[in-house]
Amino acid sequence: MSIYIKSGAQEDLPDTSFLFVTRNRAPYSDFNKNPLTWAFKTLLANTYSKKITQWLVIIDGSTDYTIENLKWLSRSHRIRIDSRYYSEHKGCSFRRSQGIELLNNDLFF
């Protein structure tokens, strides 16, 4: 997915939510090695990330360092990350549907 924004036009764009459904994407205690960290760093490097006012992570039965990794990301990048943990694995589509109901903004990724 690509978003192309003319220079200076991003101020006109609406606030956005980012919904991330994850399961076991933080297998390492060194958070810089985790795919979850890479995903957040990629988003944060995008200039449009300033319009993301809600970060929501739905955790679908992870048994790794996901929760600790999210706390670290929140502190180290000074963003508020809301999360919901579900112990029973139900799959990405099911959890995404649940997450969409929790979003504050009409525009989301």
C-alpha positions as CSV (number, residue, x, y, z in Angstrom):
1,M,0.0,0.0,0.0
2,S,1.4,3.4,-0.9
3,I,0.2,6.8,0.1
4,Y,1.3,9.8,-2.0
5,I,0.9,13.2,-0.3
6,K,1.9,16.5,-2.0
7,S,4.3,18.5,0.1
8,G,2.4,20.4,2.8
9,A,-0.9,18.7,2.1
10,Q,-0.7,16.3,5.0
11,E,-2.1,19.0,7.4
12,D,-5.4,18.7,5.5
13,L,-5.7,15.0,6.1
14,P,-7.9,13.6,8.8
15,D,-6.7,12.0,12.0
16,T,-6.0,8.3,11.5
17,S,-6.0,5.1,13.5
18,F,-3.5,2.3,13.1
19,L,-4.8,-1.2,13.8
20,F,-2.3,-4.0,14.1
21,V,-3.3,-7.6,14.7
22,T,-0.4,-9.7,15.9
23,R,0.5,-13.2,17.1
24,N,4.0,-14.1,18.3
25,R,5.8,-11.3,16.3
26,A,8.1,-10.5,19.3
27,P,10.0,-13.7,19.9
28,Y,13.2,-12.0,21.2
29,S,13.8,-10.2,24.5
30,D,16.0,-7.9,22.5
31,F,13.1,-5.8,21.1
32,N,15.2,-4.4,18.2
33,K,15.3,-7.9,16.7
34,N,11.5,-8.3,16.6
35,P,9.3,-8.0,13.5
36,L,6.8,-6.1,15.7
37,T,9.4,-3.4,16.3
38,W,10.3,-3.2,12.6
39,A,6.7,-2.6,11.7
40,F,6.3,0.2,14.2
41,K,9.6,1.8,13.2
42,T,8.6,1.7,9.5
43,L,5.4,3.5,10.3
44,L,7.0,6.1,12.5
45,A,9.5,6.9,9.8
46,N,6.7,7.9,7.5
47,T,5.8,11.6,7.6
48,Y,2.1,10.7,7.7
49,S,2.6,9.1,11.1
50,K,2.0,12.5,12.7
51,K,-1.6,12.1,11.7
52,I,-1.9,8.7,13.5
53,T,-3.7,9.6,16.7
54,Q,-4.6,6.1,17.8
55,W,-2.3,3.1,17.8
56,L,-4.3,-0.1,18.6
57,V,-2.7,-3.6,18.8
58,I,-4.9,-6.6,19.0
59,I,-2.9,-9.6,20.4
60,D,-4.3,-12.9,19.2
61,G,-3.0,-15.4,21.7
62,S,0.7,-14.5,21.7
63,T,2.9,-16.4,24.0
64,D,6.1,-14.3,23.5
65,Y,7.4,-10.8,24.4
66,T,4.6,-8.9,22.6
67,I,3.3,-7.1,25.7
68,E,6.7,-6.1,26.9
69,N,7.7,-5.1,23.4
70,L,4.7,-2.8,23.1
71,K,5.5,-1.1,26.5
72,W,9.1,-0.6,25.3
73,L,7.9,0.9,21.9
74,S,5.5,3.2,23.7
75,R,8.2,4.5,26.0
76,S,11.0,4.7,23.5
77,H,9.0,6.4,20.8
78,R,6.7,8.4,23.1
79,I,3.5,7.2,21.6
80,R,0.5,5.8,23.3
81,I,-0.2,2.3,22.2
82,D,-3.5,0.7,23.3
83,S,-3.7,-3.0,23.2
84,R,-6.1,-5.8,23.8
85,Y,-4.9,-9.3,24.7
86,Y,-7.0,-12.3,23.9
87,S,-5.6,-15.6,25.1
88,E,-7.5,-17.7,22.6
89,H,-6.2,-17.7,19.1
90,K,-9.0,-16.9,16.6
91,G,-7.2,-15.6,13.6
92,C,-6.4,-12.3,12.0
93,S,-9.7,-11.7,10.3
94,F,-11.7,-12.4,13.4
95,R,-9.5,-10.2,15.6
96,R,-9.4,-7.4,12.9
97,S,-13.2,-7.2,13.0
98,Q,-13.1,-6.9,16.8
99,G,-10.4,-4.2,16.6
100,I,-12.3,-2.1,14.0
101,E,-15.1,-1.7,16.5
102,L,-12.6,-0.2,19.0
103,L,-11.2,2.5,16.6
104,N,-11.8,6.2,17.2
105,N,-11.2,7.5,13.7
106,D,-13.0,6.9,10.4
107,L,-9.8,6.5,8.5
108,F,-7.6,3.6,9.6
109,F,-4.8,1.3,8.4
